[in-house]
Amino acid sequence: MTQTQQRLSFADYLAYDDGTDTRYELVDGELVPMSLGVGLHGAIIKFLERQFDAESDHLNLGWVALQSAVAVRSPRGTRWDTARIPDVTVMPAEQWEGLRSREAVIELNEPPPLLVVEVVSNSTANTDYRSKRAEYAVLDIAEYWIVDPLAQKVTVCTLVDGLYDAEEFGGVRAIASARFPALNLTAAQVLQAKK
């Protein structure tokens, strides 16, 4: 006999503690464990966080890049709650400051992040390319990067009329970003997590 997992409300999700260090996303009311990933996965996340912060500082944009520190509520078209935790979230520093005294969750009625990044692993490829792409578009997130070390490419999805136009970058081709137009990075630099 299989045991079915009880679906959680968003409030239950925020209060959930199973006594482990496991981090979870909430997808249609169900807990989905976030895998740790290989070292390169973490290196790419840290590299991009630093690059985005440096570019924001250089251009005096007042934005901050955060690795796995902010959840984004997502409407999935079901009656159950969903909250995603992007690998990197870029948002105005003022908005980040506003989360200091409450759960670090961007609610559906709040401005969306400026840019989010997901780094693909074997277990997340379908979710990153399909589910999250659709959810982030519905949330009006202007730019979504899918960094795929498995396929050796970076896909930049730019929101146009409610849908993402996607452009793939590989090798030494410079990545084009509407949010960071002067960012001088190639796909190879991102995929190797070094300049």
C-alpha positions in Angstrom: 0.0 0.0 0.0 1.5 3.3 -1.0 1.1 6.4 1.2 0.0 9.6 -0.5 1.6 12.8 0.6 -0.8 15.3 2.1 -0.9 18.6 0.1 0.3 21.6 1.9 -1.0 25.2 1.9 1.5 27.9 1.4 1.3 28.8 5.1 2.1 25.1 6.0 5.0 25.2 3.5 6.5 28.3 5.2 6.2 26.6 8.6 7.4 23.2 7.4 10.5 21.7 9.2 11.4 18.0 8.8 14.4 18.4 11.0 16.9 18.1 8.1 18.8 20.6 6.0 16.8 19.7 2.9 15.4 22.7 1.0 12.1 22.3 -0.8 10.1 24.0 -3.5 6.3 23.7 -3.2 4.7 22.5 -6.4 1.0 22.1 -6.5 0.9 21.7 -2.7 3.6 19.0 -2.7 7.2 19.3 -1.3 9.8 18.8 -4.0 13.4 18.4 -2.5 16.0 20.6 -4.1 19.1 18.6 -4.9 22.5 19.9 -4.0 24.0 19.5 -7.4 27.6 18.9 -8.4 30.3 21.5 -7.5 30.1 23.1 -11.0 26.4 23.8 -10.4 27.2 25.8 -7.3 30.2 27.5 -9.0 28.1 28.7 -11.8 25.5 30.1 -9.4 28.2 31.9 -7.4 29.9 33.2 -10.6 26.7 34.7 -12.0 25.7 36.2 -8.6 29.1 38.0 -8.5 28.9 39.1 -12.2 25.4 40.5 -11.8 26.3 42.3 -8.6 29.4 43.8 -10.2 27.5 45.0 -13.2 24.7 46.4 -11.1 27.3 48.3 -9.0 29.2 49.5 -12.1 26.1 50.9 -13.6 24.7 52.1 -10.3 21.4 50.2 -10.9 20.6 49.5 -7.3 20.0 45.8 -7.9 21.1 42.8 -6.0 21.7 39.2 -7.1 20.8 36.5 -4.6 21.6 32.8 -4.8 18.7 30.5 -3.7 17.6 33.1 -1.1 14.2 34.2 -2.5 11.1 32.2 -3.2 8.7 33.3 -6.0 5.0 32.4 -5.6 3.7 30.9 -8.8 0.2 30.4 -10.2 0.1 27.0 -11.9 -3.6 26.9 -12.8 -4.5 24.5 -10.0 -6.0 25.1 -6.6 -2.7 24.1 -4.9 0.1 26.5 -4.0 3.5 26.6 -5.8 6.6 28.5 -4.8 9.9 28.3 -6.7 13.4 29.1 -5.5 15.5 30.2 -8.4 19.2 29.5 -8.4 19.8 33.2 -8.8 17.3 36.0 -8.4 18.1 39.6 -9.4 15.8 42.2 -7.9 15.9 45.9 -6.8 17.9 46.2 -3.5 15.0 48.2 -2.1 12.6 45.2 -2.7 15.2 42.9 -1.0 15.4 45.2 2.0 11.6 45.0 2.3 11.9 41.2 2.8 14.1 41.5 5.8 11.3 41.4 8.3 9.2 38.7 6.7 9.6 35.4 4.7 11.8 36.0 1.7 8.9 35.4 -0.7 7.8 37.5 -3.7 4.1 37.3 -3.6 1.8 37.3 -6.7 0.7 40.9 -6.0 4.3 42.2 -5.8 6.7 43.2 -8.6 8.4 40.2 -10.1 12.2 39.7 -10.0 14.1 41.5 -12.8 15.9 38.3 -13.9 16.1 34.7 -12.7 18.5 31.9 -13.5 18.2 28.2 -13.2 21.2 25.9 -13.6 20.2 22.6 -15.2 21.1 19.3 -13.6 20.0 15.8 -14.7 17.1 15.8 -12.3 15.8 19.3 -13.2 16.1 19.6 -17.0 12.4 19.1 -17.8 11.3 21.4 -15.0 13.8 24.2 -15.9 13.0 24.1 -19.6 9.3 23.6 -19.5 7.5 24.2 -16.1 9.6 27.0 -14.8 9.7 28.7 -18.2 5.9 28.8 -18.4 5.5 29.8 -14.8 8.1 32.6 -15.0 6.5 34.0 -18.1 3.1 34.1 -16.4 4.7 36.0 -13.5 6.1 38.6 -16.0 9.7 38.0 -15.1 11.4 40.0 -17.9 14.4 37.7 -18.3 15.0 34.0 -17.5 18.4 32.3 -18.0 18.6 28.6 -18.4 22.3 27.6 -17.9 22.8 24.1 -19.1 26.2 22.5 -18.4 24.9 19.2 -19.8 24.1 20.6 -23.2 26.9 23.2 -23.0 24.6 26.2 -23.7 23.0 29.2 -22.0 19.4 30.0 -23.1 18.3 33.5 -22.5 14.5 33.9 -22.5 13.2 37.4 -22.9 9.6 38.2 -22.2 7.7 39.6 -25.3 4.0 40.1 -25.1 3.6 37.6 -22.3 5.7 34.8 -23.8 9.4 34.1 -23.9 11.5 34.5 -27.0 14.6 32.3 -26.4 18.1 32.7 -27.8 20.8 30.0 -27.3 24.4 30.9 -26.7 27.3 28.4 -26.8 31.1 28.5 -26.9 32.7 32.0 -27.1 29.6 33.7 -28.3 28.8 36.7 -26.1 25.5 36.4 -24.1 23.0 39.1 -25.0 21.0 40.3 -22.0 18.3 43.0 -22.1 18.7 43.5 -18.3 22.5 43.7 -18.4 23.2 44.9 -22.0 26.8 45.8 -21.2 27.6 42.5 -19.5 30.6 41.0 -21.3 30.3 37.3 -20.7 30.5 34.3 -23.1 28.6 31.1 -22.7 31.9 29.3 -22.1 32.8 31.7 -19.2 29.4 31.0 -17.6 29.6 27.3 -18.1 33.1 27.1 -16.7 32.3 29.6 -14.0 35.5 31.6 -14.7 36.3 34.8 -16.6 
